[in-house]
Amino acid sequence: MSERSAVEILLVEDNPADVFLTEAAFEAAGVAVQLHLARDGVEALDLLTPPGGDGPGLSPRLVLLDLNMPRKNGFEVLNALKANDQTRHLPVVILTTSAAQSDVERCYQLQANAYVTKPSGLDEFIEFIRVLERYWLQVVRLPEPV
């Protein structure tokens, strides 16, 4: 295995079981990441664009965004990220339980970079993480962190 530095990813997820599953899947897949966690949309936006100009925000290489969250849902977060010059470049992968076509279409209208319905079990989640790592962290070129 080659030496690579951990890639920063922001996971925006309010469900503790899904947070655990995501962390376990990254570990089981052997993907080196520095996983930052926001438990709702307000916390995510505060991490990425600190209120009051309190310095630069977090600059992850990828955002994994749930849709159904308290305070600000994923649609609101996605809309805010893509409307802001400081964050519109961030690749956002929607990771949600919703398979509703209307949600898929709305997310792409709001400029999501990908839409994934959460895998149901650990083995499927590990495979998803491997595919995510292969595509988003090895194949595609991402903008450099700001």
C-alpha positions in Angstrom: 0.0 0.0 0.0 1.4 3.4 -1.0 1.9 6.2 1.5 -0.6 8.9 1.0 -1.8 11.6 3.3 -5.3 11.4 4.6 -7.8 13.2 2.5 -10.2 15.5 4.4 -13.9 14.7 3.9 -16.8 16.4 5.6 -19.6 14.1 6.5 -22.9 15.9 7.2 -25.0 13.4 8.9 -27.3 13.5 12.0 -28.0 9.8 12.4 -25.4 8.3 14.8 -25.8 4.8 13.4 -25.1 6.1 9.9 -22.0 8.0 11.2 -20.8 4.8 12.8 -21.4 2.8 9.6 -19.6 5.4 7.5 -16.6 5.5 9.8 -16.5 1.7 10.0 -16.8 1.4 6.2 -13.9 3.8 5.6 -11.8 1.9 8.1 -12.7 -1.6 6.8 -12.1 -0.4 3.2 -8.6 0.8 4.2 -9.2 4.3 3.0 -7.1 6.9 4.7 -9.3 9.9 5.4 -9.6 12.6 8.0 -13.4 12.6 8.5 -14.9 15.8 9.8 -18.4 15.5 11.1 -21.3 18.0 11.1 -24.4 16.8 12.8 -26.8 19.1 10.9 -26.9 21.7 8.2 -26.2 24.7 10.3 -23.1 23.0 11.8 -21.9 22.1 8.3 -22.2 25.7 7.0 -20.6 27.1 10.2 -17.6 24.7 9.6 -17.3 25.7 5.9 -18.0 29.4 6.2 -17.5 30.5 9.8 -20.0 33.1 10.9 -18.7 36.6 11.5 -15.6 36.1 9.3 -13.9 34.0 12.0 -11.1 32.9 9.7 -11.1 30.5 6.8 -13.5 27.6 7.0 -12.8 23.9 6.7 -11.8 23.1 3.1 -12.5 19.4 2.6 -11.8 17.7 -0.7 -15.3 16.1 -0.7 -18.6 16.6 1.1 -20.9 13.7 1.9 -24.3 15.3 2.6 -27.4 13.7 4.0 -30.7 15.3 3.0 -33.0 14.8 6.0 -31.5 16.7 8.9 -32.6 19.1 11.6 -32.2 22.9 11.5 -31.2 23.0 7.8 -31.8 20.1 5.5 -29.5 18.9 2.8 -31.3 20.8 0.1 -30.7 24.1 2.0 -27.1 23.2 2.7 -26.5 22.3 -1.0 -28.1 25.5 -2.2 -26.1 27.6 0.3 -22.8 25.9 -0.7 -23.3 26.3 -4.5 -24.4 30.0 -4.0 -21.3 30.9 -2.1 -18.0 31.8 -4.0 -16.0 30.2 -1.2 -17.7 26.9 -1.3 -19.3 26.4 -4.7 -16.2 24.5 -6.0 -16.6 21.7 -3.3 -17.7 18.4 -4.8 -20.9 17.3 -3.0 -22.1 13.7 -3.0 -25.6 13.4 -1.7 -25.7 10.3 0.6 -29.3 9.7 1.7 -31.9 7.0 2.4 -34.2 8.7 -0.1 -34.6 7.0 -3.5 -37.3 9.5 -4.6 -36.8 10.6 -8.2 -38.0 14.1 -7.2 -35.2 14.3 -4.6 -32.6 13.1 -7.2 -33.8 15.8 -9.7 -33.9 18.5 -7.1 -30.3 17.8 -6.0 -29.0 17.9 -9.5 -30.8 21.1 -10.1 -29.0 22.5 -7.1 -25.7 21.3 -8.6 -25.0 18.2 -6.6 -22.1 16.3 -8.0 -23.5 12.9 -7.4 -26.5 11.3 -5.7 -26.3 7.9 -3.9 -28.9 6.1 -2.0 -27.3 4.7 1.2 -26.3 1.1 1.0 -28.3 -1.1 3.4 -25.6 -3.2 5.0 -22.0 -3.0 6.1 -20.6 -5.0 3.1 -22.5 -2.8 0.6 -21.4 0.3 2.5 -17.7 -0.8 2.3 -18.0 -1.4 -1.4 -19.6 2.0 -1.8 -16.7 3.6 0.1 -14.2 1.7 -2.1 -15.9 3.0 -5.3 -16.1 6.5 -3.8 -12.4 6.4 -3.0 -11.5 5.0 -6.4 -13.5 7.6 -8.3 -13.4 10.8 -6.2 -10.0 10.4 -4.7 -8.0 8.6 -7.5 -9.6 9.1 -10.9 -11.0 12.6 -10.9 -9.0 15.7 -10.4 -10.4 17.9 -7.7 -9.7 21.5 -7.0 -6.9 22.2 -4.6 -8.1 23.2 -1.1 -8.4 26.9 -0.7 
